[in-house]
Amino acid sequence: MIYSRQTEGKIFADSKTKTEIAKELNITPVLHKIQEYIRKCLQHTKGSSGNTLPGILKRYRPIGRRNNGRPLKRLLDV
C-alpha cells in the first residue's frame, strides 16, 4: 500500500483507506483474482467426463482419520 499511496500522490496523514485508494487506482484485490481462478478451474473440470484424472480427484474423499496430536519426529517415537 505504500507504493499505491505514493503512486496516487498521497501521504499517510491524508487519512484515506486502502480500499478507497485501490478503487481510485483500479487495483483488483488478490483475493478476487484467486476466487476467479478457482471458479474457472471448477468450471473446466465440471465439463470433463468422470473417467479423467481431474474428475476422479474432484470426487475423491479420503477414508479414515488422521492421528491426534503433534506429528512424530523420529523413527524411535513410533
C-alpha positions as CSV (number, residue, x, y, z in Angstrom):
1,M,0.0,0.0,0.0
2,I,2.9,2.3,0.5
3,Y,3.6,2.2,-3.3
4,S,0.0,2.7,-4.0
5,R,-0.2,5.8,-1.8
6,Q,2.9,7.2,-3.5
7,T,1.5,6.5,-6.9
8,E,-1.6,8.4,-6.1
9,G,0.4,11.2,-4.6
10,K,-1.0,10.8,-1.1
11,I,0.8,10.6,2.2
12,F,-0.1,8.5,5.3
13,A,-1.6,11.5,7.0
14,D,-4.2,12.1,4.3
15,S,-6.4,9.5,6.1
16,K,-7.6,7.6,3.0
17,T,-8.3,3.9,3.5
18,K,-6.7,1.2,1.5
19,T,-10.0,0.3,-0.2
20,E,-10.5,3.9,-1.3
21,I,-7.0,4.1,-2.8
22,A,-7.4,0.7,-4.5
23,K,-10.7,1.8,-6.1
24,E,-9.2,5.1,-7.4
25,L,-6.2,3.3,-8.9
26,N,-8.4,0.4,-10.3
27,I,-6.4,-2.3,-8.4
28,T,-8.1,-5.7,-8.2
29,P,-7.7,-7.4,-4.8
30,V,-5.7,-10.6,-4.8
31,L,-8.5,-12.5,-3.2
32,H,-10.8,-11.7,-6.1
33,K,-8.2,-13.0,-8.5
34,I,-7.8,-16.2,-6.6
35,Q,-11.5,-16.8,-6.4
36,E,-11.8,-16.2,-10.1
37,Y,-9.1,-18.7,-10.8
38,I,-10.8,-21.3,-8.6
39,R,-14.1,-20.7,-10.3
40,K,-12.6,-21.1,-13.8
41,C,-10.8,-24.3,-12.7
42,L,-14.0,-25.8,-11.3
43,Q,-15.9,-24.9,-14.4
44,H,-13.2,-26.6,-16.5
45,T,-13.3,-29.8,-14.5
46,K,-17.1,-29.8,-14.4
47,G,-17.3,-30.4,-18.1
48,S,-14.8,-33.3,-18.1
49,S,-16.0,-36.9,-18.0
50,G,-15.9,-38.9,-14.8
51,N,-13.0,-41.2,-16.0
52,T,-10.4,-38.4,-16.3
53,L,-7.9,-37.6,-13.6
54,P,-9.4,-34.2,-12.7
55,G,-12.9,-35.9,-12.5
56,I,-11.5,-38.6,-10.2
57,L,-9.7,-36.1,-8.0
58,K,-12.8,-33.9,-7.7
59,R,-14.9,-36.8,-6.4
60,Y,-12.1,-38.3,-4.1
61,R,-12.9,-38.5,-0.4
62,P,-10.3,-39.9,2.0
63,I,-11.2,-42.8,4.2
64,G,-10.3,-42.9,7.8
65,R,-9.0,-40.3,10.2
66,R,-5.7,-38.5,11.0
67,N,-3.9,-39.1,14.2
68,N,-4.4,-36.6,17.0
69,G,-1.5,-34.6,18.4
70,R,1.8,-33.4,17.1
71,P,3.5,-35.5,14.3
72,L,6.2,-37.9,15.3
73,K,9.7,-36.5,14.7
74,R,11.9,-39.6,14.9
75,L,11.7,-43.2,13.9
76,L,12.2,-44.2,17.5
77,D,9.0,-42.4,18.5
78,V,7.0,-45.0,16.6
